[in-house]
Amino acid sequence: MTATPYSLVGDIGGTNARFALVEQGSVQPRAIEVLVCGKYSNLDDAVRDYLSRVGVPEVDRACLAVASPVRGTRVRMTNNHWCFDTEAIRQLFGWSAFKVINDFTAMALGVPHVADEQLVHVCGGPGDNRRPRLVIGPGTGLGVSGLVPIEKGWVPLTTEGGHVDFAPTDDTEMAVLRILKARFGRVSVERILCGQGLLNLYQAHAEIQGVAAPLDAPEKITAAALEHTDSLACHTLRHFCEILGRVAGNGVLTLGSTGGVYLCGGILPRFLEFFLESRFRNGFEDKGRMRPILESTPVYVVSEPYTGLLGAAEALGNPEV
């Protein structure tokens, strides 16, 4: 590549690390590469390999989004073996600045930069652009963030909203809660609204119905539901979507995020048509006297696969991060 001054951005999960370059003043990622974390001893090895692959000997600044809590300078990845000190890495590569942010904070920051054609309208609208936005999505866990508008941009909210209590609304969900409570003690919504959570919900429904639960992985449940080869899988995935709707609706009421709800992550785009036909909207809008607020709040599925990289690029120049 040319001698254009680039910054490095990354979105690092438990399995894969996505890296890209951005030019100064831009948030559009270039030279995107997806590297398998397990092939590298640590972050510095992966960065060196990435820069070598794209033919850029050095960059001036970097911002990485990580699927891990970010406190101080020490980062220990939650679902892979990488562990590093941000200041040591900055000095090693000679970067003038190095930011590390939570992956869902990056997801939130990326949302305003997602092209309209990558937003699939689910329900609601028109919304209020002056109000906060809710960013939520099931993946390895349940990520929850928000964006608060300020005069010249956005302030992202770093939350642990995926760990709020699961609140059952009928006898079946009371039974789900009882079953999961026996397994886990406290039951957060993340125990249901994530990849492993879909399996938890499937097994709970099997116990409630007194039937076998032959499927042992979330991707198998999703495939069986889409192919209509397992009625329990269909029932479970529908329920998963409805619970997600209720949790998202609760988030709107809590945050006042009538600017919109943005459903992110890799899970929902895999069964988008099923999701759009599900009872998500029913769960989202079923808030009694508050229903008109939810009906006027737009909800979108974000299909852009590199939203986290957009957010990492935004964070480079965002003084609120």
N, C-alpha and C positions, 0 to 999 in steps of 0.2 A: 504494500500500500504506500501512499505518498507520505510526505513529511508533515501533513496536516496535524496540528496539535490535537490529540484525542484525549478523552477521559475514558476510564474503564468503568463499566457497570456490570453488575452480576445479580443473579437471583439463585440462591443456593438452597436446595432442599435436602432431604435425607438421602435421595438416590442420585439426582442429577444436579449439576451446576451449569446454569446458563450464563454465558458471558457475551458482552457486546462492547462496541466502541461508540461513543457519541462525540460529535464536534461541539466546540464551545458555543453556547447559546442555543443548542438544539437538544431535544429529548428523543429524537428518532434513533433507535439502535441500528447499528451497522455491523456487518461481519459477525452475525450471531453464530455461536457454537454451543452445542450442548455436550458437556463432558460428564462421564460417569464418575461420581465421587470416589467410589471404591478402587479406582485405578490409580489414585494419587495418595501419597502419604499424608499430605496436608494441603492447606490452601495455597501456600507459596509455590508448590510444585505445579498445581493446576493453573495458576496465573502465568507462570513461566511458559508452560506448554501452550496455553491459549495465545499469548503474545507471539510465540514462535509460529504457530499455525497461521496467524493472520498477517505476519510479516511486519509487525510493529515492535521495534526494540524497546520502547519505553512510552509511558504515559505520564501526565502531570498529576492527575487526581483520580480518585476512585470512590465509588459508592457501591456497597454490596448489601443486598437484602438477604437475610438469613432466617431459616425456619428454626429460630431459637430465641430465648429471652436475651435481651441486650442490656447488660448492666456493667458499667465501668468499661475497662479496656479488654477484659478477658472474655472470649467467646468460646463456648463449648457447644458444638452442634448437638441437637437433641436426638437426631436419628441417623447420624453417621459418626465416624471416628475423628473428624477434624476438630482441632482445638488450637486457637491462636490468640495472640495478643495484638490488638489493632495498632498500637504505637510501634511495636517491633516490626510488624509488616510494613507500616508506612516508611519507617527508616530503611528497611531492607531494600525497598524499591525506589526510595528517594522521592516519594510522592509529596506534593505540597499540602495535600489534604486527603484524608481517608475517613469516610463516614460508613458506619455499619448500622443498619436499621432493621427492624422486624419485617419479615416478609409480607405480612398483611398490611402493615403501614405502607409499604411500597405499593402493594396492590391498590390501596385507597388513593395514593398520590398519582397512580397511573390512570385511574378511571377518567379524569377530565381530559386526558389526551387520547382516549380510545376513539377511533373513527366511528361515525354514526352507523356505518354498515356492519360494524362488529357488535352492535347492541341490538338484542332481540327483545322487543316489547312483550311483556307478559300480561300486564293488566294496569289499570289505573291511569291517572293523569288529570290535569296537565302538570301538577306540581308547582312548586314555588322556588325559583332559582336563588332567592335570597336566603333560603333556609338550608340547614345541614343536609348531607347525604349519608345514607347508611351503606356500608360495604360489608357484605357477609358472604360466606361460601363454605360448603363442605369439601374437605379434601382429606389429608391424613388426619387432621383435626377439624374443628369448626372455627374458622377465622372470623373475627368481627372487628371492624374498624369504622371510622366515620371521618367525614370531612366537614370542617366548619369554615364558611366563607369569610374572608377578610377583604380589605379594599383591593388588594392586588394579587389575590391567590387564595390558597387554602391552608388551613392548619389541620394536619392529620391527628386523629385520636388513636393512641395505642391502648387497646383494651384486652381484657380476658373474658369477653362476653360469651365465649363458647362454653364457659364453665359455670354459667348460672344454672339454677336448679331446673330440672325437667318438671313441668307443671301439667299433670294429666287433666283432661277435660271430660272424660266419660269413664264408664266402668271398664272398658277394654284397656284404656290407657292406665287406669289404676292397677290393673293386673300386670301390664308391662312394667310399671314402676316397681311393683312388689317383686317380680322375678329378677329384675336387674339390681334391685336393692340387695337381694340375697347374694348376688354375685359380687357386687362392687361396693356395697355400703351406700355412700352418697351417690346419687345419680344426677349427673349434669346433662344438659342437652347434647353435649359432645359425645356422650355415651351412645347416642342414637344418630346424630347428624354428622356423620363422617363415614369413611370407608368401612372401618371396623364396626362402626355403629349400625350400619345397615345389616351386617351379619348379626349383631346383637339383637336387633329388632326382629329379624327373620326367625331366630331361634326362640325368642320370647313368644311370637305368634304361634309357632309350632307347639310350644308347651301349652298355650291357652287353648288351642284347637285340639290338642291331643293327637297330633299327627307327627310323622317323621320330618326331620329337617336335613335332607340329604346333601344340600349344597353347603360348602365349607369356605367360601370366599366371596367377597362382595361383588367381584366382577362376574362370578358365576350366577349370582342372584339377579344382577342387572340383565345379563344375557338371557336368562330363562324368562324373565318378565317381558323382555322385548320380543322374544320368540313365542311367547304364550305357551311354554312347555311345562310351567310349574305354577299352579294357581296360587300357592302360598307366596311365591316370589312376586307375582303380580300384586297381590294384596299388600305385601310388605313395602314394595316400592311406592305404591300409591300412598300408603300411610306416611312413609318417609317424606314425600313431597308435601303432604298436608301439615305435618308437624313443622317442617321448614317454613311454611307459610305463616303459621302462628308465631313462631319465634321471630321471624322477620317483622311481623306486625307489632309484636311487643317492642322490638327495637325502635321502630318508628315512633311509637308513643313515648318511649323512654328518652330518646335523643331529640325528639321533635324534628325528625329528618324527613320533612315533607318535600324536600328538594328531590328526593328519589331514592330508590333502593337498587343497588347494583349487586347482582348475584355472580360471584367470581369463583375461580377454581376450576380444576379439570374434570370434576365429576358430572355436573349438570349437562355440559355440551355433549356428553356421550349418549344421553337419552333425551335430547331436547324435545322431540315431538311428543314423547310420552309425558314429559314434564309439563308441556303446554296444555295437555289434555287432562292433567291431574287436578286434584282438589287443592292445589297450592293457593289459588285465589280465594277459595272458600275459607281456608284457615287464615289467610292474611287479612281479609276484610271482616271476619266475624269478631268484632270488638264492641258489640252492643251499641251504646250511645255514641261511641267514637267511630262507628262505621264510616260516616262521611269523610273523616280525615283520611282513612285508609283508601277509600274509593278515589280520592283526588290525588293520591301519591303514586307516581309512576314506578313500575318495577321492570327492570331489564335483566336479562342474562347477558353477561359479558363473554363473548366468544373469542376475543383477542387472546392468543396464547402467550403473548409476551407483555402482559399488563405490568408485571412486576419489574421488568426492565425499564419500561416507560417511567414507572414510579421511582426507581433508583436514579434515573437520569434527572427527573424533576427534583429529587432531594438534593442533588449536587448544588443547585442554585437556590434552594428554598431555605431562607434563614430561620424558618420556624421548625426545621427538622434538626 
